[in-house]
Amino acid sequence: MVRQGKKTRTGAPDRMRNLEIALEEERSLSRARNTLLETNIRELNDVYAVLNEKLKALRVREERIKRFEGELVRANKLSSLGELAGSIAHEIKNPLISIQGFAKRIAKTDDITRIRRHAALIDQEAGRLANVLIKLLDFSRMDEPRREECDLHDIVDDTVLFMEHHLTRFKNVTVDVRRSTDPAIVHVDRIHIQQALVNLINNAAQAMPEGGAIKISSGTDNGLGYITVADEGSGIDKETLEKIFEPFFTTKPRGEGTGLGLSLSRRLLEANGGSLDVETTPGKGSTFRLLIPLEQQPLERKRNS
């Protein structure tokens, strides 16, 4: 009978050593990964800090831009008011003269009937004067859009009436207003649209130094309300056309224009959900077109109607 000897386990220590080596490699790799991760985190924190500082700087710059835009709006409105000063003075002067005249008549009479009649006329003229001043204050305010339901036809009528005396300073310039039969109801800040329209009418008059007709039309087209202001001037060449809506760009002589009218008119339209564009033919004039989405009845209003 042959006795078999015991099997030796010479391979076990080797496997243990291999496992220990592999474990140490994993630990080293883990430490390296942790070190790399910590480095990446520190770098990300540094990047975050830099980006946060840049964000703060951008916010400061944005606030400066907003203040600058506000100053541009103010400058444009002051310029427009300056150009309308003659018209406003005329509108204010007439009621004041009437008030003064009736006050003198009251002082010279003891007739209670005449006194009451003259007092009523003074009250009437004072109301006219207050209305002019209210319109002037509305025109010069700097608020965000205060939207209300308006008819573009009425805005055109009021603006043309407001500028009627002012336009007499231009040689042989006439105004031809045409409106569609249907109402053009929009939801806008009425004063903003009037401000833009004043600029366009004034520009049209200035574009015709030898005189001509300013043709203003209002109506609706494909879900949009529109106002167009056309002149019979010399038109706008291609190079100038690309720049007319840029702030401070003007073709007028130094001291005769701020270069803000058209750029801020477009901004006023955009602030009210509309747009402003132009079509021009050199030698045949230009047509500016204000487009505003028509007022849509809310669903609840439609159901209740």
The 8 nearest C-alpha neighbors of each residue, nearest first, counted from 0:
[[1, 2, 3, 4, 5, 6, 7, 8],
 [0, 2, 3, 4, 5, 6, 7, 8],
 [3, 1, 4, 0, 5, 6, 7, 8],
 [2, 4, 1, 5, 6, 0, 7, 8],
 [3, 5, 2, 6, 7, 1, 8, 0],
 [4, 6, 7, 3, 8, 2, 9, 1],
 [7, 5, 4, 8, 3, 9, 10, 11],
 [6, 8, 9, 5, 10, 4, 11, 12],
 [9, 7, 10, 11, 6, 12, 5, 13],
 [8, 10, 11, 7, 12, 13, 6, 14],
 [9, 11, 13, 8, 12, 14, 7, 15],
 [12, 10, 14, 13, 9, 8, 15, 16],
 [13, 11, 15, 14, 10, 16, 9, 8],
 [14, 12, 16, 10, 15, 11, 17, 9],
 [13, 15, 17, 11, 12, 16, 18, 10],
 [14, 16, 12, 18, 13, 17, 19, 11],
 [15, 17, 19, 13, 18, 14, 20, 12],
 [16, 18, 14, 20, 15, 19, 21, 13],
 [19, 17, 21, 15, 16, 20, 22, 14],
 [18, 20, 22, 16, 17, 21, 23, 15],
 [19, 21, 17, 23, 18, 22, 16, 24],
 [22, 20, 18, 24, 23, 19, 17, 25],
 [23, 21, 19, 25, 24, 20, 18, 26],
 [22, 24, 26, 20, 25, 21, 27, 19],
 [25, 23, 27, 21, 26, 22, 28, 20],
 [24, 26, 28, 22, 23, 27, 29, 21],
 [27, 25, 29, 23, 24, 28, 30, 22],
 [28, 26, 24, 30, 29, 25, 23, 31],
 [27, 29, 25, 31, 26, 30, 24, 32],
 [30, 28, 26, 32, 31, 27, 25, 33],
 [29, 31, 33, 27, 32, 28, 34, 26],
 [32, 30, 28, 34, 29, 33, 35, 27],
 [31, 33, 29, 35, 34, 30, 36, 28],
 [34, 32, 36, 30, 35, 31, 37, 29],
 [33, 35, 31, 37, 32, 36, 30, 38],
 [36, 34, 32, 38, 33, 37, 31, 39],
 [37, 35, 33, 39, 38, 34, 32, 40],
 [36, 38, 40, 34, 39, 35, 33, 41],
 [37, 39, 35, 41, 36, 40, 34, 42],
 [40, 38, 36, 42, 37, 41, 43, 35],
 [39, 41, 43, 37, 42, 38, 44, 36],
 [40, 42, 44, 38, 43, 39, 37, 45],
 [43, 41, 45, 39, 44, 40, 46, 38],
 [44, 42, 46, 40, 45, 41, 47, 39],
 [43, 45, 47, 41, 42, 46, 40, 48],
 [44, 46, 42, 48, 43, 47, 41, 49],
 [45, 47, 43, 49, 44, 48, 50, 42],
 [48, 46, 44, 50, 45, 49, 51, 43],
 [47, 49, 51, 45, 46, 50, 44, 52],
 [48, 50, 46, 52, 51, 47, 45, 53],
 [51, 49, 53, 47, 52, 48, 54, 46],
 [50, 52, 54, 48, 53, 49, 47, 55],
 [53, 51, 55, 49, 54, 50, 56, 48],
 [52, 54, 50, 56, 55, 51, 57, 49],
 [55, 53, 51, 57, 52, 56, 50, 58],
 [54, 56, 52, 58, 53, 57, 51, 59],
 [55, 57, 53, 59, 54, 58, 60, 52],
 [58, 56, 60, 54, 59, 55, 61, 53],
 [57, 59, 61, 55, 60, 56, 54, 62],
 [58, 60, 56, 62, 57, 61, 55, 63],
 [59, 61, 57, 63, 58, 62, 64, 56],
 [62, 60, 58, 64, 63, 59, 57, 65],
 [63, 61, 65, 59, 60, 64, 58, 66],
 [62, 64, 60, 66, 61, 65, 67, 59],
 [65, 63, 67, 61, 62, 66, 68, 60],
 [66, 64, 68, 62, 67, 63, 69, 61],
 [65, 67, 69, 63, 64, 68, 62, 70],
 [66, 68, 64, 70, 69, 65, 63, 71],
 [69, 67, 71, 65, 70, 66, 64, 72],
 [68, 70, 66, 72, 67, 71, 73, 65],
 [69, 71, 73, 67, 68, 72, 74, 66],
 [72, 70, 68, 74, 73, 69, 75, 67],
 [71, 73, 69, 75, 70, 74, 76, 68],
 [72, 74, 70, 76, 71, 75, 77, 69],
 [75, 73, 71, 77, 72, 76, 70, 78],
 [76, 74, 78, 72, 77, 73, 259, 71],
 [75, 77, 79, 73, 78, 74, 80, 72],
 [76, 78, 80, 74, 79, 75, 81, 73],
 [79, 77, 75, 81, 76, 80, 74, 82],
 [80, 78, 76, 82, 81, 77, 75, 83],
 [79, 81, 77, 83, 78, 82, 84, 76],
 [80, 82, 78, 84, 79, 83, 77, 85],
 [81, 83, 79, 80, 84, 78, 85, 165],
 [84, 82, 80, 86, 81, 85, 165, 87],
 [85, 83, 81, 87, 86, 82, 80, 88],
 [86, 84, 88, 87, 83, 89, 165, 82],
 [85, 87, 165, 89, 164, 83, 84, 88],
 [86, 88, 90, 84, 89, 85, 91, 83],
 [89, 87, 91, 85, 90, 86, 92, 84],
 [90, 88, 92, 86, 87, 91, 85, 93],
 [89, 91, 87, 88, 92, 93, 86, 131],
 [92, 90, 88, 89, 93, 94, 128, 87],
 [91, 93, 89, 95, 90, 94, 88, 96],
 [92, 94, 96, 95, 91, 90, 97, 89],
 [95, 93, 97, 124, 96, 92, 91, 128],
 [94, 96, 98, 92, 97, 93, 99, 91],
 [97, 95, 99, 93, 94, 98, 100, 92],
 [96, 98, 94, 100, 95, 99, 101, 93],
 [99, 97, 95, 121, 101, 96, 100, 102],
 [98, 100, 96, 102, 97, 101, 95, 103],
 [99, 101, 97, 103, 102, 98, 96, 104],
 [100, 102, 104, 98, 103, 117, 99, 97],
 [101, 103, 105, 99, 104, 100, 98, 106],
 [104, 102, 106, 100, 105, 101, 99, 107],
 [105, 103, 101, 107, 106, 102, 100, 108],
 [106, 104, 102, 114, 103, 107, 108, 101],
 [105, 107, 103, 104, 108, 102, 109, 114],
 [108, 106, 104, 105, 103, 109, 102, 110],
 [109, 107, 105, 110, 106, 104, 114, 113],
 [108, 110, 111, 107, 114, 105, 106, 113],
 [111, 109, 113, 112, 108, 114, 105, 115],
 [110, 112, 114, 113, 109, 115, 108, 116],
 [113, 111, 115, 114, 110, 116, 117, 109],
 [114, 112, 116, 110, 115, 111, 117, 105],
 [115, 113, 111, 117, 105, 112, 116, 118],
 [114, 116, 118, 112, 113, 117, 111, 119],
 [117, 115, 113, 119, 118, 114, 112, 120],
 [116, 118, 120, 114, 119, 101, 115, 113],
 [119, 117, 115, 121, 120, 116, 114, 122],
 [120, 118, 122, 116, 117, 121, 115, 123],
 [119, 121, 123, 117, 122, 118, 124, 116],
 [122, 120, 118, 98, 124, 123, 119, 125],
 [121, 123, 119, 125, 120, 124, 118, 126],
 [122, 124, 120, 126, 121, 125, 119, 127],
 [125, 123, 127, 94, 121, 126, 122, 120],
 [124, 126, 128, 122, 127, 123, 121, 129],
 [127, 125, 129, 123, 124, 128, 130, 122],
 [128, 126, 124, 130, 125, 129, 131, 123],
 [127, 129, 125, 131, 126, 130, 91, 94],
 [130, 128, 126, 132, 131, 127, 133, 125],
 [129, 131, 133, 127, 128, 132, 126, 134],
 [132, 130, 128, 134, 129, 133, 135, 127],
 [133, 131, 135, 129, 134, 130, 136, 128],
 [132, 134, 130, 136, 135, 131, 129, 137],
 [135, 133, 137, 131, 132, 136, 138, 130],
 [134, 136, 132, 138, 133, 137, 131, 139],
 [137, 135, 133, 139, 138, 134, 132, 140],
 [138, 136, 134, 140, 135, 139, 133, 190],
 [137, 139, 135, 136, 140, 190, 134, 194],
 [138, 140, 136, 137, 76, 135, 141, 77],
 [141, 139, 137, 138, 142, 136, 73, 76],
 [140, 142, 139, 143, 73, 72, 69, 138],
 [143, 141, 140, 144, 145, 139, 191, 137],
 [142, 144, 145, 141, 270, 188, 140, 146],
 [145, 143, 188, 146, 142, 271, 270, 191],
 [146, 144, 188, 143, 147, 187, 142, 189],
 [145, 147, 187, 188, 186, 144, 148, 189],
 [146, 148, 186, 187, 188, 149, 145, 189],
 [147, 149, 186, 185, 184, 187, 146, 150],
 [150, 148, 185, 184, 147, 186, 151, 189],
 [149, 151, 184, 183, 152, 153, 185, 182],
 [150, 152, 154, 153, 183, 155, 149, 184],
 [151, 153, 155, 150, 154, 217, 156, 178],
 [154, 152, 156, 155, 151, 150, 157, 149],
 [155, 153, 151, 157, 152, 156, 158, 150],
 [154, 156, 152, 158, 153, 157, 159, 151],
 [157, 155, 153, 159, 154, 158, 160, 152],
 [156, 158, 160, 154, 155, 159, 161, 153],
 [159, 157, 161, 155, 160, 156, 154, 193],
 [158, 160, 162, 156, 161, 157, 163, 155],
 [161, 159, 157, 163, 158, 162, 156, 164],
 [160, 162, 158, 159, 163, 157, 164, 86],
 [163, 161, 165, 159, 160, 164, 166, 158],
 [164, 162, 160, 166, 165, 161, 159, 167],
 [163, 165, 86, 167, 166, 162, 161, 89],
 [166, 164, 86, 162, 167, 163, 83, 168],
 [167, 165, 168, 164, 163, 169, 162, 172],
 [166, 168, 169, 165, 164, 163, 170, 172],
 [167, 169, 166, 165, 170, 164, 172, 85],
 [170, 168, 167, 166, 172, 171, 204, 210],
 [169, 171, 210, 172, 209, 168, 208, 167],
 [172, 170, 210, 211, 169, 173, 209, 167],
 [173, 171, 210, 211, 170, 212, 169, 204],
 [172, 174, 212, 213, 211, 171, 175, 210],
 [175, 173, 213, 212, 214, 176, 172, 215],
 [174, 176, 214, 213, 215, 177, 173, 212],
 [177, 175, 215, 216, 214, 174, 178, 155],
 [176, 178, 216, 215, 175, 217, 179, 214],
 [179, 177, 217, 216, 218, 180, 152, 176],
 [178, 180, 218, 181, 217, 177, 182, 219],
 [179, 181, 178, 182, 218, 183, 152, 177],
 [180, 182, 179, 183, 218, 219, 178, 184],
 [183, 181, 184, 150, 180, 218, 152, 179],
 [184, 182, 150, 151, 224, 218, 219, 185],
 [183, 185, 150, 149, 294, 293, 182, 151],
 [186, 184, 294, 293, 149, 148, 187, 150],
 [185, 187, 148, 147, 294, 146, 149, 184],
 [188, 186, 146, 147, 271, 189, 185, 148],
 [187, 189, 146, 145, 144, 191, 190, 147],
 [188, 190, 192, 191, 187, 193, 149, 154],
 [191, 189, 193, 192, 188, 138, 194, 137],
 [192, 190, 194, 188, 193, 189, 267, 195],
 [191, 193, 195, 189, 194, 190, 196, 188],
 [192, 194, 196, 190, 191, 195, 197, 158],
 [195, 193, 191, 197, 192, 196, 190, 198],
 [194, 196, 264, 192, 198, 193, 197, 191],
 [195, 197, 193, 199, 198, 194, 192, 200],
 [198, 196, 194, 200, 195, 199, 193, 201],
 [197, 199, 201, 195, 196, 200, 260, 202],
 [200, 198, 202, 196, 201, 197, 203, 195],
 [201, 199, 203, 197, 202, 198, 196, 204],
 [200, 202, 198, 204, 203, 199, 197, 205],
 [203, 201, 205, 199, 204, 200, 198, 206],
 [202, 204, 200, 206, 230, 201, 205, 199],
 [205, 203, 201, 206, 202, 207, 200, 172],
 [204, 206, 202, 207, 203, 208, 201, 169],
 [205, 207, 203, 232, 204, 202, 208, 233],
 [208, 206, 232, 210, 205, 209, 204, 211],
 [209, 207, 210, 205, 206, 170, 204, 169],
 [210, 208, 207, 170, 211, 171, 172, 169],
 [211, 209, 171, 172, 207, 170, 208, 212],
 [210, 212, 172, 231, 207, 171, 173, 213],
 [211, 213, 173, 174, 172, 214, 230, 231],
 [214, 212, 174, 230, 229, 175, 173, 215],
 [213, 215, 175, 229, 228, 174, 212, 176],
 [216, 214, 228, 176, 227, 175, 177, 213],
 [215, 217, 177, 227, 178, 226, 176, 214],
 [218, 216, 226, 178, 225, 152, 179, 227],
 [217, 219, 179, 225, 183, 224, 178, 226],
 [220, 218, 224, 223, 183, 225, 222, 221],
 [219, 221, 223, 222, 224, 218, 225, 290],
 [222, 220, 223, 219, 224, 292, 293, 225],
 [223, 221, 220, 293, 292, 219, 224, 291],
 [224, 222, 292, 293, 220, 291, 219, 221],
 [223, 225, 219, 291, 293, 183, 290, 218],
 [224, 226, 290, 289, 217, 218, 219, 291],
 [225, 227, 217, 289, 216, 288, 228, 218],
 [226, 228, 288, 216, 215, 287, 289, 229],
 [227, 229, 215, 287, 286, 214, 288, 200],
 [230, 228, 286, 214, 285, 213, 287, 227],
 [229, 231, 213, 203, 284, 232, 285, 212],
 [232, 230, 284, 211, 283, 212, 207, 233],
 [231, 233, 284, 207, 206, 234, 230, 283],
 [232, 234, 282, 284, 283, 281, 235, 231],
 [235, 233, 284, 281, 285, 282, 280, 232],
 [236, 234, 281, 240, 279, 239, 237, 280],
 [235, 237, 239, 238, 240, 281, 234, 280],
 [238, 236, 240, 239, 241, 235, 281, 242],
 [239, 237, 240, 241, 236, 242, 235, 243],
 [238, 240, 242, 241, 236, 237, 243, 235],
 [241, 239, 237, 242, 238, 243, 235, 236],
 [242, 240, 239, 238, 243, 237, 244, 245],
 [243, 241, 239, 245, 240, 244, 248, 238],
 [242, 244, 240, 245, 241, 239, 248, 261],
 [245, 243, 262, 261, 242, 246, 265, 248],
 [244, 246, 242, 243, 262, 248, 247, 259],
 [247, 245, 259, 262, 248, 258, 244, 263],
 [248, 246, 258, 259, 257, 249, 245, 262],
 [247, 249, 258, 246, 245, 243, 242, 250],
 [250, 248, 258, 251, 247, 256, 257, 243],
 [249, 251, 252, 248, 258, 239, 256, 243],
 [250, 252, 249, 256, 255, 253, 254, 258],
 [253, 251, 255, 254, 250, 256, 249, 257],
 [254, 252, 255, 251, 256, 257, 250, 249],
 [253, 255, 256, 252, 257, 251, 258, 249],
 [256, 254, 253, 252, 251, 257, 258, 249],
 [255, 257, 258, 254, 251, 249, 253, 252],
 [258, 256, 259, 247, 249, 255, 75, 260],
 [257, 259, 247, 249, 248, 256, 260, 246],
 [260, 258, 246, 247, 257, 262, 75, 261],
 [261, 259, 263, 262, 198, 264, 258, 75],
 [260, 262, 264, 244, 263, 259, 265, 243],
 [263, 261, 244, 265, 264, 259, 246, 245],
 [262, 264, 266, 265, 261, 260, 259, 267],
 [265, 263, 195, 261, 267, 266, 262, 260],
 [264, 266, 268, 263, 262, 275, 267, 269],
 [267, 265, 263, 269, 268, 264, 270, 262],
 [268, 266, 264, 270, 265, 269, 191, 263],
 [267, 269, 273, 265, 271, 274, 266, 270],
 [268, 270, 273, 272, 266, 271, 274, 267],
 [269, 271, 267, 268, 272, 266, 144, 273],
 [272, 270, 268, 269, 273, 187, 267, 144],
 [273, 271, 269, 270, 268, 291, 274, 292],
 [274, 272, 291, 268, 269, 290, 271, 292],
 [273, 275, 290, 268, 269, 289, 265, 291],
 [276, 274, 289, 265, 288, 290, 268, 287],
 [275, 277, 288, 287, 274, 289, 278, 265],
 [276, 278, 287, 286, 288, 279, 285, 275],
 [279, 277, 286, 285, 287, 276, 280, 288],
 [280, 278, 285, 234, 284, 235, 286, 281],
 [279, 281, 283, 234, 284, 282, 285, 235],
 [282, 280, 234, 283, 235, 233, 236, 279],
 [281, 283, 233, 234, 284, 280, 232, 235],
 [284, 282, 280, 281, 233, 234, 231, 232],
 [285, 283, 234, 232, 231, 233, 230, 280],
 [284, 286, 279, 234, 230, 229, 278, 280],
 [285, 287, 229, 278, 228, 277, 279, 288],
 [288, 286, 277, 228, 227, 276, 229, 278],
 [287, 289, 227, 276, 275, 226, 277, 290],
 [290, 288, 275, 226, 225, 274, 227, 291],
 [289, 291, 225, 274, 273, 224, 223, 288],
 [290, 292, 273, 224, 223, 293, 225, 272],
 [293, 291, 223, 224, 222, 294, 185, 273],
 [294, 292, 185, 223, 224, 184, 222, 295],
 [293, 295, 185, 184, 186, 292, 296, 148],
 [296, 294, 293, 297, 185, 292, 186, 184],
 [295, 297, 300, 301, 298, 294, 299, 293],
 [298, 296, 300, 299, 295, 301, 302, 294],
 [297, 299, 301, 300, 302, 296, 303, 295],
 [300, 298, 302, 301, 297, 303, 296, 304],
 [301, 299, 303, 297, 298, 302, 304, 296],
 [302, 300, 298, 304, 299, 303, 296, 297],
 [303, 301, 299, 300, 304, 298, 297, 296],
 [304, 302, 300, 301, 299, 298, 297, 296],
 [303, 301, 302, 300, 299, 298, 296, 297]]
